[in-house]
């Protein structure tokens, strides 16, 4: 059911939004609960971090050429 929804129009955008929300939420929790903070190399480039995650997702989609090449 989820796979079908992702393949519908706007589905991948919804996935990207959800990942961005979770990333920011977890990053906020990390700062509150630990006395050690792990930060991305460039904190000012949150968009770049999200873009990297999106790139990984796109490469693992069953319809993408890179995914198909890995499964052959």
LINFENTA-V623250 format. One record per helix or strand. SS is the DSSP state (helix for helix, strand for strand). FROM is the first residue (numbers start at 1). LEN is the number of residues. If there is no record, write none. Layout:
# LINFENTA-V623250
ss->SS from->FROM len->LEN
ss->SS from->FROM len->LEN
This chain:
# LINFENTA-V623250
ss->helix from->2 len->6
ss->helix from->11 len->23
ss->helix from->46 len->14
ss->helix from->65 len->7
